[in-house]
Amino acid sequence: MSKFAFFCDSLARGGAERVTIALSQFICDQGEECVVITGRKLVQEYSVGKHIKRINLSDGNIPRYRLIPKLRKVFIHEGIETVIAMGAADSLAVIIACIGLKTKVIVSERNDPNQVRGKRFIKTISQFMMQFADGFVFQTKDAKEYYKKITGGRGIVIPNPILADNLESYSMCSKTDGNIVAVGRLTEQKNHKLLIRAFYLISSKYPACNMYIYGEGPLRKELEQYIRSLHLENRVYLPGNQKNIFDKISTASVFVMSSDYEGMPNALIEAMALGLVCISTDCPIGGPRDLITNGKNGFLVEVGNELEITNMIDFALSNLDKMDQIRKQATSIKKSLNINIIGKKWLDYIQCISQRKS
C-alpha cells in the first residue's frame, strides 16, 4: 500500500478544498492510504471522510516558513511517498520541506496564476521553486501553457470532477421557471455587479423573471446597496449559502457566471450537469472555455463586457423553447467529469511520479 498526502492552506469552503477531499476519498477507496495536511484550521470548513486522516499544522495564521519544519516532520513520521501541493503558493513550503527526503512533490495550480494573492516576492520565489517539483497537475491547457517555461512542458491537464453525490437524482427539467441564477462567493473576482447591471438593463422586458445569486462573502452589503440603487429589491435576491443548492437552481432557466477569472469552476460544472442553459465569461485561465463549446452546450461572453453579457441573457430568455439541445449537450459533462474517471487520472499520475527514480 502506498501513502500519499494532499497539502492545502485549510479546508475552507472553496473549490480546491472540495476537490482535495474528493480525491483523497477516491484514493482511499482504491486501497491506497491518503492523508490531508492543512496549514491551519478555520471555523467553517468541509469535513473529511471517516477513513481519511487529517493533520493540521497550526490553529491560526502563521508565516509559511514556519510550516516547513512541521511539514518535514509529518512527511518523515507518516512515511509519505508523494505529496500534492494544492496551489502554486503552497508549493513553496512543501518543496523546501522535502529537500533531502525521498518524498516526491506534485504541484497543482488551482486558479489563475496571474491572480495569486500576497507579496510579489512570495509569488516569484514560489514559481521559481516549482521547477524542482517532480510533477504538475493543471486544471486547464492555458494554465499548463502559462507555466511552460518553469516546468519545461512537464505535467498533465486534469479538469475538476463533478463533486455532488446526489446529482444523479436530478434529471433535466422539462419546464423551467423563467428565473436567472448564479452561484459563487460575493467577492470582486465573481463580478456580480456586472451581472446585476445586465439584469437591470433587461428587467422591464421580463417582468416575471427574478435573479438569485447564491453564496456569501465580504461584498454582501455593497451588493445589497447596489441592488437598492437600481430599485431591484424585489427582483434580485442574495439568499446566501444553501445546503440544498440543487433544489434551488435545478429549475432555473438560465445560469450565469460573470467572473473576471476562474480556475476550473465547480459551480459551472454542476450547472451544466443539471442541464441549465449556462452563460459564462470566457475568463482566464481557460476553465469555462474548456467546458463550454460556444453555442453548442452553453455560451461564452467576453470578460467585463456589459453589452455582450446583457445581450446573451436576453437571447437565452427570449429563446427558451429552442434551448433543449443546448441543455442536453451540457448534461453530457456528467460522463466525462465523473469522479471515477477523473480520480483514476489523478491516481495513475501520482503513482507514476511515485515510482520514478530520484
N, C-alpha and C positions, 0 to 999 in steps of 0.2 A: 504493500500500500504506500502510495506517495503522499507527501504532505505539502500542501500549498497554502498560501496566505494572500489575502487582499488587504491593502492598506489604503485608508481614506481618512480625511480630517475628522469626520464624525458620521453618524447615521441620521443626520438631519433629513427632513422631508424634502428630498430632491431626486432628480432623475438618476444621477450617478450612484446615489446611495441605494436606490431601489434595484438597480442593475447589479450592484455589488452583492446584495443579499440573495437575489435570484440566482446568480451564477454560483455563489457559494453553495446554495442548496442543491443545485443541479450536480455540481461536482461531488458533493457528499452522497447524493443518490446513486452516483455511478461507482460507489465503493472506494472513492479516494477520501482523504482527510483534508479538510479546509478550515482555516482559521481566519476570522475577520479581526484586523487590528485597526484601532482608531486612535487618533491623536488626542481626542477629548470626547467628553460625553455631554450632551445637551438635554434640556428638559423634554422637548418634543422630538422624538426620534422614531424611526422604524425599529421594530424588534426583529431579532434574528430567529431562525428556526431552532427547534429544540436540539437538533443534532449538530449545530454549528457553534463552535467555541468563539466567543468574543473576548478580546483582550484590549482593554482601554489603558492608555498610557498616562492620562492626566485628567484632572477634574475641571480644568478650565483652559483658557488661552495661555499657552507658553510659547516662547520662541521656538522655531523649527529646529534650531541647532541643539536645543536641549532634548529633542526627541531622539537624536541619533544614538546615544548610548543605550537608551531604553529599547529602541528598535533592535539594536545589535544583540542585546541580552535576550530578547524574545526569540530572534531568529536562531540563536545558538541553543537556548533552552528547549524550544519547541521542535528543533530539527527541521526547519523549513527548507525545502528544496528550491522552491521558486516563489517569489513574492511579486504580486502585481500592484503597482502604484497607480491608483485611480485618479490620475490628473498629473499633468506635467510639473506643477508646482510641488506636489507631494513626492515626486521622484527624487528631489534633491537629497532629502534626509535618508531615503531608502537606499539610494546608490552609495552614499558615503558610508552608511551603516554596514553595507555588505563588503566593503573593501577588505580583502584578505580572507573572506569566507567563501565557501563553496556555493552559497545561496545565489541562484540566478535571479535577475531582475527583468521584469517586463513593465514597460511604461505604457499606459493607456490615456491618451488625451480625450477629455470628455466634453470639451466646449470649444468655442472659437479661440484659438491661441492668441489672436490679436487683442482679446479682451481679458487677458489674465490680470487679475487684480493684484495690488500690492506694489512694492517698490520695484523700479526698473532694474535695479541691481539683482534682486532676487529672481526676476524673470530671466535676466541674461545668464546668470550662473546656473539656473535650473536647466535652461535649454542647452547650455554648454555641457553640463554633466550627463544629459540624456544620451550623448554619443557613447557613453560607457555602459549603457544598458545592453542586455542580451537579446531583447526582443521588444516589439512595439505592436500595439493594437490600436487602430484608429477607427472612428465611427464612420468616417466618410472618405471618399477619394481625395477631396480637397484638403482635408487635414493631413493625409499622408503626403500629399504634394508639398504642403507648407513646410514640413519637417525634412524634406528630401536631402537638403544639404547636411543636416545634422545626422540623419540616420543612414545616409548612403543608399537610400531606397529600400532599406530593410523594413520588415513589418508586414502586417496584414490588415485588411479592412473588414471589420465585422460590425454590422449595424446592431442597434439595440433589439432585444427580443420583446415580444408582447408580454407584459408582466401581469396582466389581470387574470386571476384564477377563474373568475365567473363570466368571462367574456363570451364563452361558448353558449351560455344560456340566453344570449341576446341575438335575435335574428333581425335582419334589416326590416325596419318598419315600412309597411305598405303605404301608410299615410302619416305625413309629418305635421307638426303643429304650427308651422309658419314662423317660428322664432329663430333667433341667432344666438349661438353660444360660443364662449371662449373659455379655456382652462389654462391657468398659469399664475404664477406669483405676481402680486401687484408691485412690480418693480419697473425701473426705467427700461430695462432690457426688453420687456414684453410690449412696450409702447402701446398701452391700452388707450391712451389719449387719441391716438390716430384712429383706432377702431371706433371709439365713441363719436369722434368727429365725423367719420364716414357714415355712421348710422344716422347722425343728426341730419346730414345732407339729404337723406332719402326717407327719413321717418314719416314725413307727411304723405308720401306716396304709398306707404304700407301701414296704415293706422292700426291694424290688428297685430302687427309684428312687434315683439319686445326683444330686448337683448339681456342675456345673463352672462356675467363674467365671473366664473368660479375661481377661487383662490384667495390667498391672504398675503399681506405684505406691507411694507413701510409706506406705500403711496396711497393707502386706503383713503385717508382724509382728503388728500389732494384730488383724487379721482372723484370722490363724493362731491366736493365743491365744484369741480368741473362739470359734472352731470347737472348740478343745480343751475349753474350759469347758462346751460343750454336748455333749461326747463324740461329735462328728460327724467325727472324723479320717478315718474310713473311709467317709464318705458325702459330704462336701463337699470339693472339690479346687480348688486355685488353680494351674493349670498355667502361668500367666504368659502372655507374648505368644507367639503361634503363627503361623508363616508360612502354614501350610495350614489356616487357621481354618475355612473352609467344610467341609473334610473332617471337622473335629472337631464341628461343630454341626449339619450338614445332616440328621442322622438323629434329632436330639433331639425329644422330644415337646412340650416347652414352652420358649419363650424368655421371659425376664422382664427388664424394665428397671425398676429401683427408684429411679431418680434423683430428687433433690429439685428439680432444674431442668435444663433442656437447651435447646439451640438447635434444630437440626434433626438428630436423632441418626442418624448413618450406620449404626451397629450395628443399630438397629431397622429401618431401611430394608432392609438386606441380609437380616436375619432374615425379614422379610415376603416378600421376593423369593424366598427359598429355600422358602417355603411352610410355615414353622413357625407353630404356634399362639403368638401373641405377646400378652403381658400387659405393660402399661406404666403407670406412674404418669402421671396427667393433669397433668404438671408445666408450669410456666411456662418458656418463653414461648410455649407452644402447639404445639411441634413434634409430639409424639405425637398431639395432638388433630387436627392437620391431616392426619395419616397414617392414623389409625385411626377408623373409624366403629364405635362400641362395639357389640359383638355381631354385627357383620357381617363384618369382616375382622381382628378382634382384640378385645382387651378393655382398657378403661381403668379404673384404680382411683385413689382419692384419694391424694395425696402423703402419705407418712408414716403411712398408716392400716394398722397391722399386721393387724387383723382382716380388713379388706377384701382385702388382697393375699393373705393366707393362704387365705381362702375361695375366691378366684378361682383360685388354683393348684390347690386341692383339687377345685374344679369341673371344671377342664380335665383333670386327671389321671383323674378319675372318668368322664369322657365322651369319651375319645379317639376312640372309634368313631363319634362323632357330629360330629367336628370337621372332616371333609373339606371341607365347604362354606366354613368359615371360612378354612381353609388355601388353598383355591383362589382365594377372593376376595383374599387377601393377595398372591398372586403377580401379580395384575394391576398392581401397582405398578411392575413391570418395564417396562411400556409407558409409563406416564405420566411416570416419572422417568428415562427413557433419556437418556444424556449428549447425544445428538444433539438431543433436544427441549429439554432444559434449557440446553445450551450455546448453542443458537440464540437462546433468550430473552435470555440474557446478552449475546451479541454484538449483537443488534438494539438492546438498550437502550444498550449502550456506544457504538455508532455513532450512535444518536440524540442522546445527550448530546454526543458529539464534534462533531457537525455544528451544534449550536446556536451562535448568535452570542453573544459575551460581552457 
